[in-house]
């Protein structure tokens, strides 16, 4: 059974008006259909490339805290399994050497190691 549908449509690719025989037709010609397909493929590729770039520029590459020479308060908490409060208390008591770097507190790995070398009870 042949369809007698005649639809005035605008090609999604070249913008020309054309008569479609089916409701799903989006392009005036095979060429336009192919071109649109290629474009879709390309933009999908670009999307993937952008995603990869976004992942590359993530601010925190996952370096394990155990391999860091300088740690933040959070890193130190994670490394020692202690609370922030405990870390701040150690710093206040002078048992853990910390440096202010702008508004961040940096603790060197050496200072943490020294914590275990001193015989503080
Ligand atoms: Zn077209």
py3Dmol code that shows the C-alpha trace and the ligand (Angstrom):
import py3Dmol

protein = """\
ATOM      1  CA  UNK A   1       0.000   0.000   0.000  1.00  0.00           C
ATOM      2  CA  UNK A   2       1.565   3.275  -1.024  1.00  0.00           C
ATOM      3  CA  UNK A   3       1.184   6.360   1.043  1.00  0.00           C
ATOM      4  CA  UNK A   4      -0.393   9.440  -0.408  1.00  0.00           C
ATOM      5  CA  UNK A   5       0.856  11.709   2.314  1.00  0.00           C
ATOM      6  CA  UNK A   6       2.298  14.961   1.067  1.00  0.00           C
ATOM      7  CA  UNK A   7       3.851  17.168   3.714  1.00  0.00           C
ATOM      8  CA  UNK A   8       5.375  20.574   3.222  1.00  0.00           C
ATOM      9  CA  UNK A   9       8.530  20.509   5.287  1.00  0.00           C
ATOM     10  CA  UNK A  10      11.739  22.414   5.737  1.00  0.00           C
ATOM     11  CA  UNK A  11      14.959  20.446   5.424  1.00  0.00           C
ATOM     12  CA  UNK A  12      16.768  20.268   8.749  1.00  0.00           C
ATOM     13  CA  UNK A  13      20.092  20.331   6.970  1.00  0.00           C
ATOM     14  CA  UNK A  14      19.944  22.890   4.137  1.00  0.00           C
ATOM     15  CA  UNK A  15      16.790  24.744   5.142  1.00  0.00           C
ATOM     16  CA  UNK A  16      15.096  24.264   1.759  1.00  0.00           C
ATOM     17  CA  UNK A  17      11.397  23.628   1.603  1.00  0.00           C
ATOM     18  CA  UNK A  18      10.480  20.200   0.302  1.00  0.00           C
ATOM     19  CA  UNK A  19       7.596  17.818   0.099  1.00  0.00           C
ATOM     20  CA  UNK A  20       7.897  14.833   2.387  1.00  0.00           C
ATOM     21  CA  UNK A  21       6.186  11.537   1.780  1.00  0.00           C
ATOM     22  CA  UNK A  22       6.424  10.392   5.365  1.00  0.00           C
ATOM     23  CA  UNK A  23       6.009  12.245   8.639  1.00  0.00           C
ATOM     24  CA  UNK A  24       9.439  11.204   9.856  1.00  0.00           C
ATOM     25  CA  UNK A  25      11.369  12.636   6.895  1.00  0.00           C
ATOM     26  CA  UNK A  26      13.582  15.481   8.061  1.00  0.00           C
ATOM     27  CA  UNK A  27      15.724  16.138   5.009  1.00  0.00           C
ATOM     28  CA  UNK A  28      15.037  17.092   1.406  1.00  0.00           C
ATOM     29  CA  UNK A  29      17.494  14.636  -0.062  1.00  0.00           C
ATOM     30  CA  UNK A  30      19.725  11.703   0.633  1.00  0.00           C
ATOM     31  CA  UNK A  31      22.726  14.036   0.543  1.00  0.00           C
ATOM     32  CA  UNK A  32      21.279  16.229   3.264  1.00  0.00           C
ATOM     33  CA  UNK A  33      20.436  13.203   5.322  1.00  0.00           C
ATOM     34  CA  UNK A  34      24.013  11.933   4.987  1.00  0.00           C
ATOM     35  CA  UNK A  35      25.478  15.334   5.760  1.00  0.00           C
ATOM     36  CA  UNK A  36      23.316  15.672   8.858  1.00  0.00           C
ATOM     37  CA  UNK A  37      24.358  12.203   9.971  1.00  0.00           C
ATOM     38  CA  UNK A  38      28.030  13.121   9.586  1.00  0.00           C
ATOM     39  CA  UNK A  39      27.507  16.304  11.576  1.00  0.00           C
ATOM     40  CA  UNK A  40      25.786  14.393  14.331  1.00  0.00           C
ATOM     41  CA  UNK A  41      28.667  11.922  14.429  1.00  0.00           C
ATOM     42  CA  UNK A  42      31.182  14.761  14.555  1.00  0.00           C
ATOM     43  CA  UNK A  43      29.434  16.658  17.306  1.00  0.00           C
ATOM     44  CA  UNK A  44      29.223  13.420  19.291  1.00  0.00           C
ATOM     45  CA  UNK A  45      32.980  13.087  18.884  1.00  0.00           C
ATOM     46  CA  UNK A  46      33.498  16.700  19.976  1.00  0.00           C
ATOM     47  CA  UNK A  47      31.289  16.090  23.005  1.00  0.00           C
ATOM     48  CA  UNK A  48      33.430  13.121  23.966  1.00  0.00           C
ATOM     49  CA  UNK A  49      36.595  15.173  23.493  1.00  0.00           C
ATOM     50  CA  UNK A  50      35.185  17.927  25.696  1.00  0.00           C
ATOM     51  CA  UNK A  51      34.307  15.379  28.384  1.00  0.00           C
ATOM     52  CA  UNK A  52      37.887  14.053  28.301  1.00  0.00           C
ATOM     53  CA  UNK A  53      39.247  17.600  28.597  1.00  0.00           C
ATOM     54  CA  UNK A  54      36.974  18.302  31.554  1.00  0.00           C
ATOM     55  CA  UNK A  55      38.232  15.188  33.274  1.00  0.00           C
ATOM     56  CA  UNK A  56      41.848  16.225  32.620  1.00  0.00           C
ATOM     57  CA  UNK A  57      41.315  19.627  34.180  1.00  0.00           C
ATOM     58  CA  UNK A  58      39.722  18.342  37.362  1.00  0.00           C
ATOM     59  CA  UNK A  59      41.325  20.412  40.145  1.00  0.00           C
ATOM     60  CA  UNK A  60      42.268  17.417  42.264  1.00  0.00           C
ATOM     61  CA  UNK A  61      44.130  14.648  40.554  1.00  0.00           C
ATOM     62  CA  UNK A  62      43.780  11.739  42.902  1.00  0.00           C
ATOM     63  CA  UNK A  63      47.165  11.537  44.585  1.00  0.00           C
ATOM     64  CA  UNK A  64      46.829   9.375  47.673  1.00  0.00           C
ATOM     65  CA  UNK A  65      47.436  11.334  50.879  1.00  0.00           C
ATOM     66  CA  UNK A  66      50.194   8.898  51.790  1.00  0.00           C
ATOM     67  CA  UNK A  67      52.215  10.096  48.794  1.00  0.00           C
ATOM     68  CA  UNK A  68      51.895  13.805  49.415  1.00  0.00           C
ATOM     69  CA  UNK A  69      54.771  15.854  50.809  1.00  0.00           C
ATOM     70  CA  UNK A  70      52.505  18.642  51.934  1.00  0.00           C
ATOM     71  CA  UNK A  71      49.083  18.020  53.311  1.00  0.00           C
ATOM     72  CA  UNK A  72      46.020  20.067  54.050  1.00  0.00           C
ATOM     73  CA  UNK A  73      44.184  19.740  57.342  1.00  0.00           C
ATOM     74  CA  UNK A  74      41.714  17.409  55.622  1.00  0.00           C
ATOM     75  CA  UNK A  75      44.528  15.274  54.210  1.00  0.00           C
ATOM     76  CA  UNK A  76      46.108  15.055  57.645  1.00  0.00           C
ATOM     77  CA  UNK A  77      42.796  13.988  59.172  1.00  0.00           C
ATOM     78  CA  UNK A  78      42.519  11.272  56.555  1.00  0.00           C
ATOM     79  CA  UNK A  79      46.108  10.145  56.997  1.00  0.00           C
ATOM     80  CA  UNK A  80      45.979   9.975  60.780  1.00  0.00           C
ATOM     81  CA  UNK A  81      42.350   9.007  61.057  1.00  0.00           C
ATOM     82  CA  UNK A  82      41.877  11.927  63.395  1.00  0.00           C
ATOM     83  CA  UNK A  83      39.333  14.709  63.541  1.00  0.00           C
ATOM     84  CA  UNK A  84      40.076  18.263  62.414  1.00  0.00           C
ATOM     85  CA  UNK A  85      39.755  19.321  66.031  1.00  0.00           C
ATOM     86  CA  UNK A  86      42.480  16.886  67.085  1.00  0.00           C
ATOM     87  CA  UNK A  87      44.786  18.165  64.356  1.00  0.00           C
ATOM     88  CA  UNK A  88      44.185  21.807  65.325  1.00  0.00           C
ATOM     89  CA  UNK A  89      44.840  20.936  68.971  1.00  0.00           C
ATOM     90  CA  UNK A  90      48.169  19.295  68.065  1.00  0.00           C
ATOM     91  CA  UNK A  91      49.104  22.419  66.088  1.00  0.00           C
ATOM     92  CA  UNK A  92      48.080  24.688  68.989  1.00  0.00           C
ATOM     93  CA  UNK A  93      50.154  22.662  71.420  1.00  0.00           C
ATOM     94  CA  UNK A  94      53.118  22.953  69.095  1.00  0.00           C
ATOM     95  CA  UNK A  95      53.283  19.202  68.677  1.00  0.00           C
ATOM     96  CA  UNK A  96      52.516  19.391  64.997  1.00  0.00           C
ATOM     97  CA  UNK A  97      54.307  21.977  62.918  1.00  0.00           C
ATOM     98  CA  UNK A  98      51.992  23.692  60.458  1.00  0.00           C
ATOM     99  CA  UNK A  99      52.412  26.617  58.106  1.00  0.00           C
ATOM    100  CA  UNK A 100      49.855  29.137  57.002  1.00  0.00           C
ATOM    101  CA  UNK A 101      49.817  29.494  53.251  1.00  0.00           C
ATOM    102  CA  UNK A 102      47.388  32.280  52.532  1.00  0.00           C
ATOM    103  CA  UNK A 103      44.184  31.127  54.186  1.00  0.00           C
ATOM    104  CA  UNK A 104      45.173  27.477  54.024  1.00  0.00           C
ATOM    105  CA  UNK A 105      47.061  25.501  56.619  1.00  0.00           C
ATOM    106  CA  UNK A 106      49.751  23.252  55.220  1.00  0.00           C
ATOM    107  CA  UNK A 107      51.349  20.453  57.162  1.00  0.00           C
ATOM    108  CA  UNK A 108      54.472  18.801  55.848  1.00  0.00           C
ATOM    109  CA  UNK A 109      54.720  15.062  55.843  1.00  0.00           C
ATOM    110  CA  UNK A 110      57.967  15.399  57.809  1.00  0.00           C
ATOM    111  CA  UNK A 111      56.126  17.190  60.617  1.00  0.00           C
ATOM    112  CA  UNK A 112      53.679  14.299  60.802  1.00  0.00           C
ATOM    113  CA  UNK A 113      56.524  11.792  60.906  1.00  0.00           C
ATOM    114  CA  UNK A 114      58.191  13.841  63.645  1.00  0.00           C
ATOM    115  CA  UNK A 115      55.012  13.595  65.656  1.00  0.00           C
ATOM    116  CA  UNK A 116      55.870   9.930  66.116  1.00  0.00           C
ATOM    117  CA  UNK A 117      59.569  10.510  66.735  1.00  0.00           C
ATOM    118  CA  UNK A 118      59.089  12.797  69.718  1.00  0.00           C
ATOM    119  CA  UNK A 119      58.393  11.137  73.016  1.00  0.00           C
ATOM    120  CA  UNK A 120      55.336  13.167  73.933  1.00  0.00           C
ATOM    121  CA  UNK A 121      52.945  11.218  76.089  1.00  0.00           C
TER     122      UNK A 121
END
"""
ligand_1 = """\
1
ZN
Zn 18.310 19.579 2.267
"""
view = py3Dmol.view(width=600, height=400)
view.addModel(protein, "pdb")
view.setStyle({"model": 0}, {"cartoon": {"style": "trace"}})
view.addModel(ligand_1, "xyz")
view.setStyle({"model": 1}, {"stick": {}})
view.zoomTo()
view.show()
